[in-house]
Amino acid sequence: MASKLKNVAVLGLGKVGSLVGTLLTRSGFVVTGIDANPPPGLPFEVRTQDISNPVALKSALAGQDAVISCLPFHLNVDIARIAHDAAMHYFD
């Protein structure tokens, strides 16, 4: 039986990432937002982190079932690789 997705990381908390995280939270997901300069007042856990370092990003994604990238496309190759290696769902 397939497991259900529960923990979702949202990378990049600009307008799109903040909206995605908020909607997922309202839908019952446990969201962790990660951004170098996150905005205040979001209704989910937020971590301040520069995700351009793949080693730090891998550590930050530990325990997540899925990752959603709301970042510039040039950052997505490393994110997709880390998600694949961890057998984690990935969306951008």
N, C-alpha and C positions, 0 to 999 in steps of 0.2 A: 504494500500500500504506500502510495506517495505521501510524504509529509507535507503539511500545510506551511505556507510562508507566514512567518510572524514578525521577525526582526528585519527591518529594511533600513539600509544606510542611504542617505541622499547626499551626494557630493555636490557642493556649490549651492549656496543659499541666497542667490539673487532672486529676482521676481519669480522665475519659473521654479527653481528649487524650493523656495519657501512655500509656494502654492502646492507643489507636489507633496512635500512633507506634511503640510496641513491637511490636505485631502486624505492622504493615507492614514494619518492619525485619527481623523474623524471616522474613517472606515474600519478602525479597530486594529491597525498595525502598530507595532512598537517601532517608532522611527528614531533614528539617530542622524542628525544633520551634522555635516562636517564642512567647515569653510575656514579660510584664513582670517576672514573678518566677518563673522556672522552678525546678522542684524539682531537687535534685541526683541524680546516679546514673542518668540515663536512658541507654539503649544507642544513642543517635543524637545527631547534632549538635544543639546547642541554642543559640539566639541570644536574648539578653535585649533586648527591644524593646517599646515601647508601640505597639500597632498601631492606636490610635485616630486617628493622623495618616495620611490616605490617601496622601500623597506618600511618606512613609517606608515605608508598607506596600508600595506599588508597587515601590519599590527592593528591599525585602526579598524579594519574590516573583520577582525576575528570575532566569531560568534554571530555574524550576520547571515541571514538566509538569502538575501538579495542586495544588490547595490544598483542605485539609479544615479547615473552621471548627468548633471546639469551644468557641465563644465565645457570649455572650448574643446573642439574636436581633437586638437593635437595632444591633449592629455588622455584621451580615451584608450589608446593602444595599451598603455601600462595597466590601466584599470581593468580592461577586458582580460588581459593576460592573468592578472592576479585573481580575478573572479573565476576564470576558467580553471586555474590551478587549484583553487579551493572548492571546486564543484559548486559554485555559488551562481545564482541567477544574476544576469546583468542586463541592463537596459540603459540606453542613452537617448 
